[in-house]
Amino acid sequence: MTRIFLLLTIICLLPGCAAVHKSQPAAVYDFGIQTPPSSEPSAQPAQLRKKSLLVADTTAPVWLDNKAIHYRLLYHNPSQSHTYAKNRWIATPAALLTQQLRNRIAAGTQEQVIKDNSIASADYVLHTELEEFSQVFDTATDSRIVAGLRASLIERNTRKLLAQKDFRVTAKAPSADAAGAVSALSAASNQLLNELVNWLATALPHD
């Protein structure tokens, strides 16, 4: 009995045994430093600087309204969504996009961006809905990301829908794992925001 106890004690002092009892902390990600194209400030038309715009919180479907990093195995069961157990976003993708979008628009509108309608009234309201934000595997070693966003521009006083557009980005992931998904999805979010801001510059009515 004593020999068995000593043997178990020695085994549990080994690194492998410690790893079994001590779970690894989850890796937490955000979108990194998002920067607009160098030509963006000079490309902003004058009408953008004359409007007050309420940028509402980006919404997402229930399955996507969480901090998980989602992926699908198209070669196995394309209708089933999975999440990485040891990797997650620091906030929901919708929340991360909301903050990045407000910052991006404010950079070209002289801070005419409103995030709370109770603070000040706005001429227009921008609604955005995240429709897809996940990694998909065509094979066990080949993956890509799909990011989809719908934007709606509404005139606040009349509640008239002025413009609406769907944005979609598909790009190959650099690796078939969570790190590859984060890298590609972060780049996709930057592209989505660039395209949305450029579209908004033409969608806002001219004076």
Secondary structure, DSSP 8 states (H G I E B T S, - for coil): -HHHHHHHHHHHTSHHHHHHHS----EEE--------TTHHHH--GGGGG--EEE---B--GGGSSSEEEEEETTT-TT-EEEEEEEEESS-HHHHHHHHHHHHHHTTTTT-EES-TTTS--SEEEEEEEEEEEEEESSSS-EEEEEEEEEEEEETTTTEEEEEEEEEEEEE-SSSSHHHHHHHHHHHHHHHHHHHHHHHHHHS---
